[in-house]
C-alpha cells in the first residue's frame, strides 16, 4: 500500500502470536479449495507436488553443482515435456513461468537473427508485449479470424511490411488466455521466410492439448517451430513458480550466456540468477505420479465441467462466443465488467473478455460440479435482480 510505513519490530514475535497473525492474513486471501475462483489459469497444486516442493525448498539451480539431484530432475522434466511436445531431445530450463519463458524466447530470437520486428496474433498473452518493450523490439500484431485465431492472410501482409533480415521472430499461441484458441501453427510456419524463429506459447495448452483428440499441429511436430513455452504450474498441477522453455537444441542458449565465475558453473544461461528450484522437484513428482493416464483423467473432468457450464449458461441466455477448444469458456454478455463486479460482490471470481464482450471461465481441477451448480443458481438469481 502506497504511503504505508511499518517499522521492523525491535523484538520478534512469539510463535503463537506469529501463527495467529499468519492465519489472519491467510484468511484474507481467496483459496482454490472453495471452488469460487472460476477465472484463474492456476489451481491447487497436487499434494505430491506440495510435498516435493517443501523437501527441496532450499534448492537453487542458479548454482547447479550444489544441487545435482535437483538438476537431474530438471533434465528429466525437460525431456518429458519435450517428448510431450513432439521433440525427442529438447534443451531447456524450468523458469519462473510463462512470462520469463516468453521473454527469454524473444531474447534468443533477437540475438540469433539481429532482427527487430516481431509478428504475433492479437490474442497473444501480454507477456509478449512486455518482452517487445523490454528488448526494444518492434511490434507487428496480426488480426484474428472469425474463429479468433491468427489470420494467416493478414500475417502475409504484415510480412510484406518488413524485409526478412529485419524480422526477429514470429509468435503463435496454443491455448490463448482469453478464449483458449489454438493458432494454425503449421500454416504460420509455412508463411514465414526461411530462418525466422517461430515461438509457440503453450503456457496453458501444453498440459491440455496432448490429452485431447485435437487434430491440429501446434508443437515441434511442425518443423518451423524453434521454441515453446509450457507452464507446469497451470494444468500441470505443479507449484508456483514453474514455467518451462523448450528449444530444439542448446546452441541458442549460448547466445545469451554470461560469465558466472564465482558459482559452480562458469556460465549462466537464464535471466534469473537465483532460481526457485523447489518447483522443479514438484513438477518432477506430479508428472511421474500422474503420468499420461492421470493427466488424461484430469483433463477429461475439466472438459466435462466446461461442457456442463456451457450448457447452463446457454440455457440462461448466454451462449458461448466459440465452442470451447480446451477448458476455457467465454459466454457472450453485453456488460461483462459490470456483471463481473456483481459476481465478485456475491463471492464468485470470474474474469472478462473485452473483444468480444464476454464472461470468461477457466474450468480448472479445483472446480467441481457442485461448485458449478451453485454458481448457476446464484447467477440466475443475480441476473433477475
C-alpha positions in Angstrom: 0.0 0.0 0.0 1.5 3.4 -1.0 2.5 5.6 1.9 2.2 2.9 4.5 5.3 2.7 6.7 5.7 -0.2 9.1 8.9 -0.3 11.1 10.5 -3.7 11.7 9.9 -4.9 15.3 12.7 -4.4 17.8 11.9 -7.8 19.3 10.5 -10.7 17.4 7.0 -12.2 17.8 6.5 -15.3 19.8 5.4 -18.4 17.8 1.7 -18.4 19.0 1.3 -14.7 18.1 3.1 -15.2 14.8 0.9 -18.1 13.8 -2.2 -16.1 14.7 -1.1 -13.2 12.5 -0.3 -15.5 9.6 -3.7 -17.1 9.8 -5.3 -13.6 9.8 -3.6 -12.8 6.5 -4.3 -16.3 5.1 -8.0 -15.7 5.7 -7.8 -12.5 3.7 -6.8 -14.5 0.6 -9.1 -16.3 -1.7 -8.4 -20.0 -1.9 -8.9 -22.5 -4.7 -10.4 -25.1 -2.3 -13.6 -23.0 -2.0 -14.3 -23.6 -5.7 -15.3 -20.0 -6.3 -12.3 -19.0 -8.4 -13.6 -19.5 -11.9 -11.3 -17.3 -13.9 -7.8 -18.4 -13.0 -5.4 -20.5 -15.0 -3.7 -21.6 -11.9 -5.1 -24.2 -9.4 -4.4 -26.1 -6.3 -1.1 -27.9 -6.6 -1.3 -31.7 -6.4 -0.4 -33.0 -2.8 2.7 -34.8 -4.1 3.8 -31.5 -5.7 3.4 -29.7 -2.4 5.4 -32.4 -0.5 8.2 -32.4 -3.1 8.4 -28.6 -3.1 8.9 -28.5 0.6 11.5 -31.3 0.5 13.6 -29.2 -2.0 12.8 -25.8 -0.6 16.5 -24.7 -0.3 17.5 -25.7 -3.8 18.9 -23.0 -6.1 19.6 -24.2 -9.6 21.5 -20.9 -10.2 24.3 -22.9 -8.6 23.6 -26.3 -10.1 26.5 -28.4 -8.9 25.4 -27.8 -5.3 22.1 -29.4 -6.2 22.9 -32.2 -8.5 19.7 -34.1 -7.7 17.5 -31.2 -8.5 19.5 -30.5 -11.7 19.0 -34.2 -12.7 15.2 -33.8 -12.1 15.2 -30.7 -14.3 16.8 -32.6 -17.2 14.2 -35.4 -16.8 11.3 -32.9 -16.7 12.6 -31.0 -19.8 13.0 -34.4 -21.6 9.5 -35.5 -20.7 7.9 -32.1 -21.7 9.8 -32.1 -25.0 8.5 -35.5 -25.9 5.0 -34.4 -24.9 5.5 -31.6 -27.4 6.8 -33.8 -30.2 10.6 -33.4 -29.7 12.8 -36.4 -28.6 15.9 -34.5 -27.4 14.9 -31.0 -26.3 17.0 -28.4 -24.5 15.5 -26.1 -21.9 15.1 -24.9 -18.4 12.3 -24.6 -15.8 11.9 -20.9 -15.2 9.6 -18.7 -13.1 6.7 -19.0 -15.5 5.4 -18.3 -19.0 6.4 -14.6 -18.9 10.0 -15.3 -18.3 10.0 -18.1 -20.8 8.4 -15.9 -23.5 10.8 -13.0 -22.8 13.8 -15.4 -23.0 12.5 -16.9 -26.2 12.3 -13.5 -27.9 15.7 -12.5 -26.4 17.2 -15.6 -28.0 15.5 -14.9 -31.3 16.8 -11.3 -31.4 20.3 -12.4 -30.6 20.1 -15.1 -33.3 18.6 -13.1 -36.1 19.7 -9.5 -35.4 16.1 -8.5 -36.3 13.9 -6.0 -34.6 10.3 -6.9 -35.7 8.0 -9.5 -34.1 4.8 -10.8 -35.6 2.2 -12.1 -33.2 -1.6 -12.6 -33.0 -3.7 -10.1 -31.2 -4.7 -12.9 -28.9 -1.1 -13.2 -27.6 -0.5 -13.0 -23.8 0.5 -9.6 -22.6 3.9 -11.0 -21.7 4.7 -10.8 -25.4 4.2 -7.1 -25.3 6.4 -7.0 -22.2 9.1 -8.8 -24.0 8.9 -6.5 -27.0 9.2 -3.4 -24.8 12.0 -4.8 -22.6 14.0 -5.9 -25.6 13.4 -2.8 -27.7 11.7 -4.7 -30.4 9.1 -3.5 -32.9 5.5 -5.0 -32.7 3.6 -6.2 -35.7 0.3 -7.5 -34.3 -1.7 -9.7 -36.6 -5.5 -9.7 -36.9 -7.6 -12.7 -35.9 -10.1 -14.7 -38.0 -13.8 -15.2 -37.2 -12.6 -18.2 -35.1 -10.3 -15.9 -33.1 -7.0 -17.5 -34.3 -4.2 -15.8 -36.2 -5.3 -14.7 -39.7 -2.6 -16.1 -41.9 -3.6 -13.9 -44.8 -3.1 -10.9 -42.7 0.2 -12.4 -41.4 1.4 -12.5 -45.1 0.6 -8.8 -45.5 2.4 -8.0 -42.3 5.5 -9.8 -43.5 5.5 -7.6 -46.6 5.9 -4.6 -44.4 9.4 -5.6 -43.3 12.4 -7.2 -45.1 13.2 -10.8 -43.9 16.5 -9.7 -42.4 14.8 -7.3 -40.0 12.3 -9.9 -38.7 13.4 -11.2 -35.3 10.6 -13.8 -34.6 7.1 -14.9 -35.0 4.8 -16.0 -32.1 1.9 -18.3 -32.2 -0.4 -19.4 -29.3 -1.6 -22.9 -28.4 -4.3 -22.2 -25.8 -4.9 -18.5 -25.8 -5.5 -16.8 -22.4 -8.9 -15.2 -23.2 -10.6 -17.8 -25.4 -8.4 -20.9 -25.3 -7.9 -20.9 -29.1 -5.1 -22.6 -30.9 -3.4 -20.8 -33.8 -2.8 -22.7 -37.1 0.9 -23.2 -36.3 1.7 -25.3 -39.4 0.2 -22.6 -41.7 2.0 -19.8 -39.9 5.3 -21.7 -40.2 4.8 -22.1 -44.0 4.1 -18.4 -44.4 7.3 -17.3 -42.7 10.6 -16.6 -44.5 13.3 -19.3 -44.0 15.3 -19.0 -40.8 12.8 -16.9 -38.9 12.3 -18.3 -35.4 8.8 -19.4 -34.6 7.9 -19.5 -30.9 4.8 -21.2 -29.6 3.3 -20.0 -26.4 1.6 -23.2 -25.0 1.8 -22.0 -21.4 -1.7 -23.2 -20.7 -2.4 -25.5 -23.6 0.7 -27.6 -23.2 -0.8 -29.7 -20.4 -4.2 -29.9 -22.1 -3.9 -30.4 -25.8 -1.8 -33.6 -25.7 -4.7 -35.3 -23.7 -7.5 -34.3 -26.1 -8.4 -35.6 -29.6 -7.0 -32.4 -31.0 -6.2 -32.7 -34.7 -4.3 -29.5 -35.4 -0.5 -29.3 -35.3 0.8 -26.9 -32.7 4.1 -28.2 -31.4 7.6 -29.3 -32.5 6.0 -31.7 -35.0 5.9 -28.6 -37.1 9.4 -28.2 -38.5 9.5 -24.5 -38.2 8.8 -24.3 -34.5 12.0 -23.4 -32.8 10.9 -22.9 -29.2 7.9 -23.5 -26.9 6.6 -22.3 -23.5 4.8 -24.8 -21.3 3.7 -24.0 -17.7 3.6 -26.9 -15.2 2.1 -24.6 -12.5 -1.1 -24.4 -14.5 -2.8 -27.6 -15.7 0.4 -29.5 -14.9 -0.7 -29.2 -11.2 2.8 -28.2 -10.0 3.7 -25.4 -7.6 4.3 -21.8 -8.4 6.6 -20.7 -10.0 7.1 -23.3 -12.7 7.3 -22.5 -16.4 9.3 -24.4 -19.0 11.1 -23.0 -22.0 11.9 -25.7 -24.6 14.3 -25.4 -27.6 15.4 -27.8 -30.3 19.0 -27.6 -29.2 21.2 -26.0 -26.6 23.3 -23.9 -29.0 20.9 -20.9 -29.0 21.2 -20.6 -25.2 24.9 -19.9 -25.6 23.9 -16.6 -27.4 22.7 -15.2 -24.0 25.4 -16.8 -21.8 27.1 -14.6 -19.2 30.1 -15.5 -17.1 29.4 -16.6 -13.6 32.9 -17.4 -12.2 32.0 -17.4 -8.5 29.3 -20.1 -9.0 29.7 -23.8 -9.6 29.2 -23.4 -13.3 31.3 -21.0 -15.4 28.3 -19.6 -17.4 24.6 -18.8 -16.7 22.0 -19.1 -19.4 18.8 -17.9 -17.7 17.5 -14.4 -16.9 17.2 -15.1 -13.2 20.3 -15.8 -11.2 18.8 -17.4 -8.2 16.2 -20.0 -9.4 13.4 -21.1 -7.1 14.1 -24.7 -7.9 11.7 -26.5 -5.4 9.1 -26.3 -8.2 11.4 -28.4 -10.4 11.0 -31.2 -7.8 7.3 -30.5 -7.6 6.9 -30.8 -11.3 9.0 -34.0 -11.5 6.9 -35.5 -8.7 3.5 -34.8 -10.1 4.4 -35.7 -13.7 5.8 -39.1 -12.5 2.9 -39.7 -10.2 0.1 -38.9 -12.7 1.7 -40.0 -16.0 -0.2 -39.6 -19.2 -3.1 -41.6 -18.0 -3.6 -39.5 -14.9 -3.4 -36.2 -16.8 -5.9 -37.6 -19.3 -8.4 -38.1 -16.5 -7.8 -34.6 -15.1 -8.3 -33.0 -18.5 -11.4 -35.0 -19.2 -13.0 -34.0 -16.0 -12.2 -30.4 -16.7 -13.7 -30.7 -20.2 -16.9 -32.3 -18.8 -17.3 -29.4 -16.4 -16.6 -26.9 -19.3 -19.4 -28.5 -21.3 -21.7 -28.6 -18.3 -21.2 -24.9 -17.6 -21.6 -24.0 -21.3 -25.0 -25.8 -21.4 -26.1 -24.0 -18.2 -25.1 -20.5 -19.4 -26.7 -21.1 -22.8 -30.0 -22.1 -21.1 -29.8 -18.8 -19.2 -29.4 -16.9 -22.5 -25.6 -16.5 -22.6 -24.2 -18.9 -25.3 -20.5 -19.3 -25.9 -18.6 -17.0 -28.2 -16.9 -20.0 -29.7 -17.3 -23.7 -28.8 -14.6 -24.4 -26.2 -11.4 -25.9 -27.7 -9.9 -26.5 -24.2 -11.2 -25.9 -20.7 -11.8 -22.2 -21.3 -15.3 -20.9 -21.8 -16.3 -17.4 -22.9 -20.0 -16.7 -22.6 -21.2 -13.7 -24.5 -22.5 -10.9 -22.3 -23.2 -7.2 -23.2 -21.6 -5.8 -20.0 -19.1 -8.3 -18.7 -17.3 -5.7 -16.5 -20.4 -4.8 -14.6 -21.5 -8.4 -14.2 -18.1 -9.4 -13.1 -18.2 -6.8 -10.3 -21.6 -8.0 -9.2 -20.4 -11.6 -9.1 -17.4 -10.7 -7.1 -19.7 -9.0 -4.6 -21.5 -12.3 -4.4 -18.2 -14.2 -3.8 -17.6 -15.5 -7.3 -14.4 -14.7 -9.1 -14.6 -14.8 -12.9 -12.7 -12.8 -15.5 -13.9 -10.8 -18.5 -13.1 -10.6 -22.2 -13.4 -7.1 -23.8 -13.4 -8.1 -27.5 -15.8 -9.8 -28.0 -17.6 -8.9 -24.7 -17.9 -12.0 -22.6 -17.5 -13.5 -19.2 -14.6 -15.9 -19.2 -14.4 -19.1 -17.1 -11.4 -21.4 -16.7 -12.6 -24.8 -15.5 -9.5 -25.9 -13.5 -9.2 -29.1 -11.5 -10.2 -27.3 -8.2 -13.7 -26.5 -9.8 -16.1 -29.3 -9.1 -19.6 -30.0 -10.4 -21.2 -28.9 -7.1 -19.5 -25.6 -7.4 -20.9 -25.0 -10.9 -24.4 -26.0 -9.8 -24.1 -23.4 -7.0 -22.7 -20.8 -9.4 -25.5 -21.2 -12.0 -28.1 -20.9 -9.2 -26.5 -17.7 -7.9 -26.0 -16.4 -11.4 -29.6 -16.9 -12.4 -30.8 -15.1 -9.2 -28.3 -12.3 -9.9 -29.4 -11.6 -13.5 -33.1 -11.5 -12.4 -32.5 -8.6 -10.0 
